Amino acid sequence: MRIAMVSEHASPLATLGGADAGGQNVHVAALATALARRGHDVRVYTRRDDAALPRSVDFAPGVEVVHVDAGRPEHVAKDDLLPFMPALAEGIAEDWAGWPPDVAHGHFWMSGLATLDAADATADPPAVLQTFHALGVVKRRHQGAADTSPPEREWLEPGVGRGADRVVATCSDEAFELKKLGVPQDRISVIPCGVDLQHFRPDGDTAARGDRPRVLVVGRMVPRKGVGTVIEAISLLAADGVDVELLVVGGGAPAGGTDPELDRLAALVTRFGVADRVELRGQLPQSDLPPVYRSADLVVCAPWYEPFGIVPLEAMACGRPVVASSVGGLIDTVVHGRTGLHVQPRDARAVADAIRELVVDPERAARLGAAGRRRVAARYSWDRVAADTERAYLATLRAPRTAGTAATRGAVR
């Protein structure tokens, strides 16, 4: 098959850890590469955000990243990209004139808009699939006035879901939300994100560390990730006489800028009096992460909400137990009492108690970590995710196009 992926803000080439670069970048890059290993020809379309970028880049065997001109070639926050989607769609449709895909897979709601528009502008349109990676209705529920999504998302995003031939949800919780938005159940496939089991593994080099048990947090530095909750939990443990250290990896800003969230977290470290126990290391490349995971006794993922969450998979692949908020995709990936422990979101005391449970019983922590590795090896390899995605593509190609879908596409805008 010829597979077109559209990922308007999350390029496979992007540096990870910034506010708009994280799990989606990893997902698109790894899924495209794994599909190419299965013999498919994949092009990933993303918006040009730097004038120096070439028109296309060979990313991996069988995978090409195509930079499409849509607005000025500079970084724009993902929530400000909506006005550029018509131009993105136009550029994609122009490319499809010489390279007609069999299926087109949008990633994120704005990419879905561009994908549907490009398909509508194509004489022989591809089957359109959509993965949202996050739903606006969930984001608004948890962030309220802090949600920076454009107001149009409220009606455009459900239209994308109803207009696509199939929606690929990354967890069961998302599938439930999609049905409430009016996406028919028979057009929803649940396929999780994956993890690179060769890169993230229990054996290998280990990053240097001190004598204290190490708690690790990895991810984008945005408030909803709940890193502040973990810092507070460390202060509670210190008050209880439990001596642990916290390493926080992630964050970053464009050259010459500052990271407001890292600044906020540094202020929390001072406020809670744990400067001697907490290190904010900043952004690290993916290549450096496995030794850091292996240096930890446990990994904490304590977001307020999480559409899926790749960090728990990376941690489990490295044989580390995970303390995770019982939200979104973390409910599916982390099995309470078997590969880690679930806690309520925004509850520093619950996080502290869970950390204490594992720190005082290292044998139990090791059992949970080993079980986590077995779980990801059985269910979350990118090869398995790609095989499941391929089946969804083929099922969509075989299914008749419904009049309802076509009509919904016309009403998206």
VEXBATOR-154167 format. One record per residue (C-alpha): x, y, z. Coordinates in Angstrom, 2 decimals, decimal comma, always signed. Example, Ala and Ser with C-alpha at 12.3 -4.5 7.8 and 13.67 -1.06 7.14 Angstrom:
<recs>
{c1->+12,30	c2->-4,50	c3->+7,80}
{c1->+13,67	c2->-1,06	c3->+7,14}
</recs>
This chain:
<recs>
{c1->+0,00	c2->+0,00	c3->+0,00}
{c1->+0,87	c2->+3,62	c3->-0,40}
{c1->+0,24	c2->+5,21	c3->+2,98}
{c1->+0,06	c2->+8,96	c3->+3,54}
{c1->+0,38	c2->+10,17	c3->+7,12}
{c1->-0,41	c2->+13,77	c3->+8,01}
{c1->+1,11	c2->+15,18	c3->+11,19}
{c1->+0,90	c2->+18,94	c3->+10,92}
{c1->+2,90	c2->+19,95	c3->+14,01}
{c1->+4,59	c2->+16,73	c3->+15,11}
{c1->+7,33	c2->+15,91	c3->+12,63}
{c1->+9,26	c2->+12,66	c3->+13,01}
{c1->+12,37	c2->+14,82	c3->+12,67}
{c1->+11,57	c2->+17,08	c3->+15,65}
{c1->+13,53	c2->+17,23	c3->+18,88}
{c1->+11,49	c2->+15,70	c3->+21,67}
{c1->+10,64	c2->+17,17	c3->+25,04}
{c1->+9,41	c2->+20,65	c3->+24,14}
{c1->+5,85	c2->+21,87	c3->+24,62}
{c1->+4,73	c2->+20,72	c3->+21,16}
{c1->+7,09	c2->+17,78	c3->+20,65}
{c1->+6,54	c2->+14,52	c3->+22,45}
{c1->+4,62	c2->+11,29	c3->+22,16}
{c1->+2,96	c2->+12,08	c3->+18,84}
{c1->+6,34	c2->+12,62	c3->+17,18}
{c1->+7,53	c2->+9,23	c3->+18,48}
{c1->+4,27	c2->+7,55	c3->+17,44}
{c1->+4,29	c2->+8,85	c3->+13,88}
{c1->+7,98	c2->+8,10	c3->+13,37}
{c1->+7,84	c2->+4,58	c3->+14,78}
{c1->+4,54	c2->+3,59	c3->+13,16}
{c1->+5,66	c2->+4,84	c3->+9,74}
{c1->+8,95	c2->+2,94	c3->+10,05}
{c1->+7,25	c2->-0,28	c3->+11,20}
{c1->+4,70	c2->-0,10	c3->+8,36}
{c1->+7,54	c2->+0,36	c3->+5,88}
{c1->+9,20	c2->-2,77	c3->+7,31}
{c1->+6,00	c2->-4,58	c3->+6,36}
{c1->+6,55	c2->-3,60	c3->+2,74}
{c1->+4,47	c2->-0,42	c3->+2,50}
{c1->+5,51	c2->+2,91	c3->+0,99}
{c1->+4,95	c2->+5,71	c3->+3,53}
{c1->+5,02	c2->+9,47	c3->+3,21}
{c1->+4,63	c2->+11,68	c3->+6,28}
{c1->+3,38	c2->+15,19	c3->+5,54}
{c1->+4,17	c2->+17,92	c3->+8,03}
{c1->+4,17	c2->+21,70	c3->+7,97}
{c1->+7,46	c2->+23,39	c3->+7,09}
{c1->+8,52	c2->+25,34	c3->+10,21}
{c1->+12,03	c2->+26,27	c3->+9,08}
{c1->+13,02	c2->+27,82	c3->+5,75}
{c1->+16,17	c2->+25,70	c3->+5,68}
{c1->+14,28	c2->+22,40	c3->+5,57}
{c1->+14,39	c2->+20,56	c3->+2,25}
{c1->+11,21	c2->+19,63	c3->+0,41}
{c1->+11,60	c2->+16,01	c3->+1,48}
{c1->+13,84	c2->+13,89	c3->+3,69}
{c1->+14,40	c2->+10,14	c3->+3,55}
{c1->+13,65	c2->+9,29	c3->+7,15}
{c1->+13,98	c2->+5,48	c3->+7,05}
{c1->+13,87	c2->+2,80	c3->+4,36}
{c1->+10,45	c2->+3,21	c3->+2,76}
{c1->+9,61	c2->+6,38	c3->+4,72}
{c1->+9,82	c2->+9,91	c3->+3,35}
{c1->+9,02	c2->+13,08	c3->+5,30}
{c1->+7,54	c2->+15,81	c3->+3,08}
{c1->+7,60	c2->+19,43	c3->+4,27}
{c1->+4,58	c2->+21,35	c3->+3,01}
{c1->+4,53	c2->+25,15	c3->+2,80}
{c1->+1,64	c2->+26,46	c3->+4,92}
{c1->+2,21	c2->+29,94	c3->+6,31}
{c1->+5,58	c2->+31,44	c3->+7,14}
{c1->+8,30	c2->+28,78	c3->+7,61}
{c1->+8,77	c2->+29,32	c3->+11,34}
{c1->+7,73	c2->+27,69	c3->+14,58}
{c1->+4,08	c2->+28,26	c3->+15,48}
{c1->+2,46	c2->+26,78	c3->+18,60}
{c1->+0,21	c2->+23,90	c3->+17,61}
{c1->-2,93	c2->+25,59	c3->+18,95}
{c1->-2,31	c2->+28,53	c3->+16,57}
{c1->-2,00	c2->+26,46	c3->+13,40}
{c1->-5,67	c2->+26,25	c3->+12,38}
{c1->-5,52	c2->+29,12	c3->+9,80}
{c1->-2,78	c2->+27,25	c3->+7,92}
{c1->-4,69	c2->+23,99	c3->+7,43}
{c1->-6,25	c2->+24,92	c3->+4,05}
{c1->-2,79	c2->+25,64	c3->+2,63}
{c1->-1,48	c2->+22,40	c3->+4,12}
{c1->-4,35	c2->+20,49	c3->+2,51}
{c1->-3,68	c2->+22,14	c3->-0,83}
{c1->+0,01	c2->+21,21	c3->-0,73}
{c1->-0,80	c2->+17,62	c3->+0,22}
{c1->-3,36	c2->+17,29	c3->-2,58}
{c1->-0,81	c2->+18,62	c3->-5,08}
{c1->+1,65	c2->+15,93	c3->-4,01}
{c1->-1,02	c2->+13,24	c3->-4,23}
{c1->-1,57	c2->+14,13	c3->-7,90}
{c1->+1,76	c2->+12,44	c3->-8,63}
{c1->+1,72	c2->+9,97	c3->-5,74}
{c1->-1,87	c2->+8,80	c3->-5,12}
{c1->-2,07	c2->+7,01	c3->-1,75}
{c1->-4,36	c2->+4,10	c3->-0,93}
{c1->-4,97	c2->+5,32	c3->+2,61}
{c1->-4,41	c2->+8,64	c3->+4,36}
{c1->-3,99	c2->+8,70	c3->+8,13}
{c1->-4,37	c2->+11,99	c3->+9,99}
{c1->-2,67	c2->+12,49	c3->+13,35}
{c1->-4,21	c2->+15,17	c3->+15,62}
{c1->-7,47	c2->+16,94	c3->+14,86}
{c1->-6,03	c2->+19,71	c3->+12,69}
{c1->-4,20	c2->+17,14	c3->+10,60}
{c1->-7,56	c2->+15,43	c3->+10,21}
{c1->-9,04	c2->+18,61	c3->+8,78}
{c1->-6,21	c2->+18,88	c3->+6,25}
{c1->-6,43	c2->+15,18	c3->+5,39}
{c1->-10,18	c2->+15,33	c3->+4,73}
{c1->-9,81	c2->+18,51	c3->+2,67}
{c1->-6,98	c2->+16,98	c3->+0,63}
{c1->-9,07	c2->+13,87	c3->+0,02}
{c1->-12,02	c2->+15,99	c3->-1,12}
{c1->-9,72	c2->+17,75	c3->-3,61}
{c1->-8,47	c2->+14,45	c3->-5,06}
{c1->-10,14	c2->+12,78	c3->-8,06}
{c1->-9,68	c2->+9,28	c3->-6,61}
{c1->-9,56	c2->+9,95	c3->-2,86}
{c1->-7,86	c2->+7,57	c3->-0,46}
{c1->-9,55	c2->+5,94	c3->+2,49}
{c1->-9,19	c2->+8,35	c3->+5,42}
{c1->-8,30	c2->+7,22	c3->+8,94}
{c1->-7,82	c2->+9,44	c3->+11,95}
{c1->-5,91	c2->+9,22	c3->+15,23}
{c1->-6,55	c2->+12,17	c3->+17,54}
{c1->-3,81	c2->+11,61	c3->+20,16}
{c1->-5,86	c2->+13,92	c3->+22,40}
{c1->-9,50	c2->+15,01	c3->+22,40}
{c1->-10,50	c2->+18,61	c3->+22,96}
{c1->-13,53	c2->+17,69	c3->+25,04}
{c1->-11,26	c2->+15,86	c3->+27,51}
{c1->-8,71	c2->+18,65	c3->+27,50}
{c1->-11,38	c2->+21,26	c3->+28,31}
{c1->-12,79	c2->+19,06	c3->+31,07}
{c1->-9,45	c2->+18,95	c3->+32,86}
{c1->-7,88	c2->+22,29	c3->+31,98}
{c1->-10,86	c2->+24,61	c3->+31,78}
{c1->-9,81	c2->+28,18	c3->+31,07}
{c1->-6,18	c2->+27,08	c3->+30,76}
{c1->-7,01	c2->+25,20	c3->+27,56}
{c1->-5,39	c2->+27,11	c3->+24,70}
{c1->-7,21	c2->+25,27	c3->+21,90}
{c1->-8,98	c2->+27,49	c3->+19,38}
{c1->-12,74	c2->+27,69	c3->+20,03}
{c1->-13,44	c2->+26,13	c3->+16,63}
{c1->-12,10	c2->+22,83	c3->+17,95}
{c1->-15,37	c2->+22,25	c3->+19,79}
{c1->-17,27	c2->+21,54	c3->+16,56}
{c1->-14,51	c2->+20,84	c3->+14,04}
{c1->-12,95	c2->+17,94	c3->+15,94}
{c1->-16,17	c2->+15,87	c3->+16,22}
{c1->-16,72	c2->+16,56	c3->+12,53}
{c1->-13,33	c2->+15,06	c3->+11,73}
{c1->-14,23	c2->+11,96	c3->+13,71}
{c1->-17,54	c2->+11,55	c3->+11,93}
{c1->-16,04	c2->+12,42	c3->+8,54}
{c1->-13,20	c2->+9,90	c3->+8,61}
{c1->-13,80	c2->+6,41	c3->+7,27}
{c1->-12,30	c2->+4,99	c3->+10,47}
{c1->-10,95	c2->+6,40	c3->+13,73}
{c1->-8,06	c2->+4,67	c3->+15,46}
{c1->-8,32	c2->+5,23	c3->+19,21}
{c1->-5,22	c2->+4,56	c3->+21,29}
{c1->-7,07	c2->+3,33	c3->+24,39}
{c1->-10,49	c2->+2,14	c3->+25,54}
{c1->-11,19	c2->+5,38	c3->+27,39}
{c1->-10,74	c2->+7,35	c3->+24,16}
{c1->-13,07	c2->+4,99	c3->+22,29}
{c1->-15,75	c2->+5,71	c3->+24,89}
{c1->-15,28	c2->+9,47	c3->+24,41}
{c1->-15,44	c2->+9,11	c3->+20,62}
{c1->-18,80	c2->+7,34	c3->+20,80}
{c1->-20,14	c2->+10,22	c3->+22,87}
{c1->-19,00	c2->+12,57	c3->+20,09}
{c1->-21,09	c2->+10,68	c3->+17,57}
{c1->-18,48	c2->+8,44	c3->+15,95}
{c1->-20,18	c2->+5,09	c3->+15,14}
{c1->-18,77	c2->+2,23	c3->+17,18}
{c1->-18,25	c2->+0,07	c3->+14,09}
{c1->-15,86	c2->+2,69	c3->+12,69}
{c1->-13,62	c2->+2,80	c3->+15,80}
{c1->-10,56	c2->+0,56	c3->+16,14}
{c1->-8,57	c2->+0,53	c3->+19,40}
{c1->-4,86	c2->+0,21	c3->+18,66}
{c1->-2,36	c2->+1,36	c3->+21,29}
{c1->+0,90	c2->+3,19	c3->+20,83}
{c1->+4,03	c2->+1,07	c3->+20,88}
{c1->+7,58	c2->+1,05	c3->+22,18}
{c1->+10,94	c2->+0,20	c3->+20,64}
{c1->+11,87	c2->-2,98	c3->+22,49}
{c1->+15,42	c2->-3,04	c3->+21,13}
{c1->+16,17	c2->+0,51	c3->+22,22}
{c1->+14,37	c2->+0,35	c3->+25,56}
{c1->+15,43	c2->-2,82	c3->+27,35}
{c1->+16,46	c2->-3,87	c3->+30,88}
{c1->+20,09	c2->-4,68	c3->+30,05}
{c1->+22,73	c2->-2,16	c3->+29,05}
{c1->+24,56	c2->+0,87	c3->+30,36}
{c1->+23,15	c2->+2,62	c3->+33,41}
{c1->+23,40	c2->+6,34	c3->+34,09}
{c1->+25,33	c2->+7,46	c3->+37,15}
{c1->+23,34	c2->+7,98	c3->+40,33}
{c1->+23,74	c2->+8,46	c3->+44,04}
{c1->+23,06	c2->+6,08	c3->+46,91}
{c1->+19,46	c2->+7,20	c3->+47,45}
{c1->+16,64	c2->+5,30	c3->+45,74}
{c1->+15,93	c2->+7,14	c3->+42,50}
{c1->+12,47	c2->+8,21	c3->+41,34}
{c1->+12,30	c2->+9,25	c3->+37,68}
{c1->+9,90	c2->+11,47	c3->+35,74}
{c1->+10,24	c2->+11,78	c3->+31,96}
{c1->+8,12	c2->+13,81	c3->+29,57}
{c1->+7,04	c2->+17,13	c3->+28,20}
{c1->+7,12	c2->+19,88	c3->+30,77}
{c1->+3,54	c2->+21,13	c3->+30,73}
{c1->+1,36	c2->+21,57	c3->+33,83}
{c1->-1,04	c2->+18,72	c3->+33,01}
{c1->+1,82	c2->+16,20	c3->+33,27}
{c1->+1,63	c2->+16,58	c3->+37,05}
{c1->+5,35	c2->+16,95	c3->+37,72}
{c1->+4,55	c2->+19,47	c3->+40,43}
{c1->+2,53	c2->+16,80	c3->+42,21}
{c1->+5,56	c2->+14,49	c3->+42,20}
{c1->+7,81	c2->+17,23	c3->+43,60}
{c1->+5,30	c2->+17,76	c3->+46,42}
{c1->+5,24	c2->+13,99	c3->+47,02}
{c1->+9,03	c2->+14,01	c3->+47,44}
{c1->+8,67	c2->+16,70	c3->+50,10}
{c1->+6,07	c2->+14,61	c3->+51,93}
{c1->+8,40	c2->+11,61	c3->+51,86}
{c1->+11,24	c2->+13,74	c3->+53,20}
{c1->+9,01	c2->+14,86	c3->+56,07}
{c1->+8,21	c2->+11,19	c3->+56,75}
{c1->+11,91	c2->+10,29	c3->+56,87}
{c1->+11,92	c2->+8,43	c3->+53,52}
{c1->+15,13	c2->+9,39	c3->+51,74}
{c1->+14,74	c2->+9,35	c3->+47,93}
{c1->+15,93	c2->+11,48	c3->+45,03}
{c1->+13,85	c2->+12,70	c3->+42,09}
{c1->+15,27	c2->+13,13	c3->+38,58}
{c1->+13,07	c2->+15,05	c3->+36,14}
{c1->+13,95	c2->+14,74	c3->+32,43}
{c1->+12,24	c2->+16,88	c3->+29,81}
{c1->+11,50	c2->+20,44	c3->+28,91}
{c1->+13,18	c2->+22,84	c3->+26,61}
{c1->+12,49	c2->+25,96	c3->+24,58}
{c1->+13,41	c2->+27,40	c3->+21,21}
{c1->+16,96	c2->+28,69	c3->+20,99}
{c1->+17,43	c2->+31,74	c3->+23,16}
{c1->+14,15	c2->+31,23	c3->+25,01}
{c1->+13,21	c2->+30,02	c3->+28,44}
{c1->+10,89	c2->+27,25	c3->+29,55}
{c1->+8,13	c2->+28,70	c3->+31,78}
{c1->+7,15	c2->+25,28	c3->+33,12}
{c1->+10,69	c2->+24,39	c3->+34,14}
{c1->+10,89	c2->+27,79	c3->+35,85}
{c1->+7,64	c2->+27,05	c3->+37,67}
{c1->+8,88	c2->+23,63	c3->+38,75}
{c1->+12,18	c2->+25,11	c3->+39,97}
{c1->+10,18	c2->+27,52	c3->+42,12}
{c1->+8,22	c2->+24,57	c3->+43,54}
{c1->+11,45	c2->+22,77	c3->+44,39}
{c1->+12,52	c2->+25,80	c3->+46,39}
{c1->+9,11	c2->+26,28	c3->+47,97}
{c1->+8,96	c2->+22,67	c3->+49,17}
{c1->+12,58	c2->+22,73	c3->+50,37}
{c1->+13,76	c2->+19,74	c3->+48,35}
{c1->+16,56	c2->+21,29	c3->+46,28}
{c1->+18,94	c2->+18,67	c3->+47,67}
{c1->+16,66	c2->+15,86	c3->+46,48}
{c1->+15,36	c2->+17,03	c3->+43,08}
{c1->+17,28	c2->+17,51	c3->+39,83}
{c1->+15,62	c2->+19,16	c3->+36,82}
{c1->+17,92	c2->+17,86	c3->+34,12}
{c1->+16,07	c2->+19,26	c3->+31,11}
{c1->+15,78	c2->+17,73	c3->+27,69}
{c1->+17,67	c2->+14,60	c3->+26,64}
{c1->+17,67	c2->+12,91	c3->+23,23}
{c1->+15,88	c2->+9,57	c3->+22,86}
{c1->+19,25	c2->+7,87	c3->+22,44}
{c1->+20,22	c2->+8,84	c3->+26,00}
{c1->+17,01	c2->+7,79	c3->+27,74}
{c1->+17,42	c2->+4,00	c3->+28,26}
{c1->+20,44	c2->+4,33	c3->+30,62}
{c1->+18,48	c2->+6,95	c3->+32,58}
{c1->+15,46	c2->+4,66	c3->+32,90}
{c1->+17,71	c2->+1,81	c3->+34,02}
{c1->+19,23	c2->+4,04	c3->+36,70}
{c1->+15,82	c2->+4,49	c3->+38,38}
{c1->+14,19	c2->+2,33	c3->+41,01}
{c1->+10,78	c2->+3,37	c3->+39,72}
{c1->+9,17	c2->+5,76	c3->+37,26}
{c1->+6,26	c2->+8,06	c3->+38,11}
{c1->+3,72	c2->+9,30	c3->+35,56}
{c1->+1,22	c2->+11,47	c3->+37,42}
{c1->-0,70	c2->+13,51	c3->+34,81}
{c1->-4,09	c2->+15,07	c3->+35,41}
{c1->-5,18	c2->+13,31	c3->+32,24}
{c1->-3,29	c2->+11,41	c3->+29,55}
{c1->-4,62	c2->+10,44	c3->+26,10}
{c1->-2,18	c2->+7,53	c3->+25,99}
{c1->+1,30	c2->+8,06	c3->+27,43}
{c1->+4,42	c2->+6,49	c3->+25,93}
{c1->+6,66	c2->+7,00	c3->+28,97}
{c1->+5,12	c2->+4,10	c3->+30,96}
{c1->+5,82	c2->+1,78	c3->+28,03}
{c1->+9,44	c2->+2,93	c3->+27,85}
{c1->+9,82	c2->+2,43	c3->+31,59}
{c1->+8,27	c2->-1,04	c3->+31,53}
{c1->+10,38	c2->-1,99	c3->+28,51}
{c1->+13,42	c2->-1,14	c3->+30,66}
{c1->+12,07	c2->-3,36	c3->+33,43}
{c1->+11,06	c2->-0,56	c3->+35,78}
{c1->+7,82	c2->-0,45	c3->+37,82}
{c1->+5,52	c2->+2,50	c3->+37,17}
{c1->+3,43	c2->+4,62	c3->+39,52}
{c1->+0,73	c2->+6,07	c3->+37,28}
{c1->-2,36	c2->+8,20	c3->+37,56}
{c1->-5,47	c2->+6,13	c3->+36,85}
{c1->-6,46	c2->+8,21	c3->+33,82}
{c1->-6,82	c2->+7,73	c3->+30,07}
{c1->-4,40	c2->+5,34	c3->+28,42}
{c1->-2,51	c2->+4,68	c3->+31,67}
{c1->-5,48	c2->+2,63	c3->+32,85}
{c1->-4,83	c2->+0,22	c3->+29,96}
{c1->-1,03	c2->+0,08	c3->+29,94}
{c1->-0,15	c2->-0,05	c3->+33,65}
{c1->-1,80	c2->-2,98	c3->+35,45}
{c1->-2,28	c2->-2,13	c3->+39,11}
{c1->-0,48	c2->-4,58	c3->+41,36}
{c1->+1,14	c2->-6,39	c3->+38,41}
{c1->+3,33	c2->-3,90	c3->+36,53}
{c1->+2,97	c2->-0,90	c3->+38,84}
{c1->+0,57	c2->+1,03	c3->+41,01}
{c1->-2,31	c2->+3,34	c3->+40,14}
{c1->-2,98	c2->+6,55	c3->+42,07}
{c1->-5,59	c2->+9,27	c3->+41,82}
{c1->-4,48	c2->+12,30	c3->+39,80}
{c1->-3,42	c2->+15,49	c3->+41,61}
{c1->-2,95	c2->+13,58	c3->+44,88}
{c1->+0,56	c2->+14,11	c3->+46,20}
{c1->-0,04	c2->+11,98	c3->+49,26}
{c1->-1,17	c2->+9,03	c3->+47,11}
{c1->+1,93	c2->+9,39	c3->+44,95}
{c1->+4,14	c2->+9,55	c3->+48,04}
{c1->+2,54	c2->+6,43	c3->+49,53}
{c1->+2,95	c2->+4,50	c3->+46,26}
{c1->+6,61	c2->+5,48	c3->+45,99}
{c1->+7,14	c2->+4,41	c3->+49,61}
{c1->+5,53	c2->+1,00	c3->+48,90}
{c1->+8,03	c2->+0,24	c3->+46,17}
{c1->+11,10	c2->+1,79	c3->+47,79}
{c1->+10,73	c2->-0,21	c3->+51,00}
{c1->+10,14	c2->-3,46	c3->+49,08}
{c1->+12,72	c2->-3,61	c3->+46,27}
{c1->+11,96	c2->-7,28	c3->+45,59}
{c1->+8,35	c2->-6,42	c3->+44,84}
{c1->+9,47	c2->-3,51	c3->+42,69}
{c1->+11,71	c2->-5,87	c3->+40,72}
{c1->+8,83	c2->-8,32	c3->+40,17}
{c1->+6,58	c2->-5,53	c3->+38,90}
{c1->+9,32	c2->-4,31	c3->+36,60}
{c1->+9,92	c2->-7,76	c3->+35,15}
{c1->+6,19	c2->-8,22	c3->+34,59}
{c1->+6,09	c2->-4,86	c3->+32,84}
{c1->+8,77	c2->-5,96	c3->+30,39}
{c1->+6,81	c2->-9,13	c3->+29,61}
{c1->+3,64	c2->-7,10	c3->+29,08}
{c1->+5,13	c2->-4,64	c3->+26,60}
{c1->+6,93	c2->-7,43	c3->+24,74}
{c1->+3,63	c2->-9,28	c3->+24,29}
{c1->+1,37	c2->-6,36	c3->+23,43}
{c1->+3,18	c2->-3,10	c3->+22,66}
{c1->+5,95	c2->-3,78	c3->+20,16}
{c1->+5,79	c2->-1,47	c3->+17,15}
{c1->+5,71	c2->-4,50	c3->+14,86}
{c1->+2,49	c2->-5,66	c3->+16,50}
{c1->+1,03	c2->-2,15	c3->+16,46}
{c1->+1,89	c2->-1,84	c3->+12,76}
{c1->+0,28	c2->-5,21	c3->+12,01}
{c1->-2,90	c2->-4,14	c3->+13,81}
{c1->-2,87	c2->-0,80	c3->+11,97}
{c1->-2,41	c2->-2,55	c3->+8,64}
{c1->-5,48	c2->-4,68	c3->+9,39}
{c1->-7,45	c2->-1,51	c3->+10,15}
{c1->-6,34	c2->-0,03	c3->+6,82}
{c1->-7,37	c2->-3,15	c3->+4,90}
{c1->-10,72	c2->-3,34	c3->+6,69}
{c1->-11,37	c2->+0,30	c3->+5,80}
{c1->-10,47	c2->-0,27	c3->+2,15}
{c1->-12,85	c2->-3,22	c3->+1,98}
{c1->-15,73	c2->-1,40	c3->+3,68}
{c1->-18,18	c2->+0,48	c3->+1,44}
{c1->-18,07	c2->+4,25	c3->+1,71}
{c1->-21,24	c2->+5,36	c3->+3,45}
{c1->-23,35	c2->+8,29	c3->+2,35}
{c1->-23,33	c2->+9,52	c3->+5,93}
{c1->-19,56	c2->+9,74	c3->+5,97}
{c1->-19,45	c2->+11,69	c3->+2,73}
{c1->-22,11	c2->+14,09	c3->+3,93}
{c1->-20,32	c2->+14,64	c3->+7,23}
{c1->-17,10	c2->+15,44	c3->+5,40}
{c1->-18,83	c2->+18,22	c3->+3,56}
{c1->-20,10	c2->+19,65	c3->+6,84}
{c1->-16,80	c2->+19,62	c3->+8,74}
{c1->-16,16	c2->+23,22	c3->+7,90}
</recs>
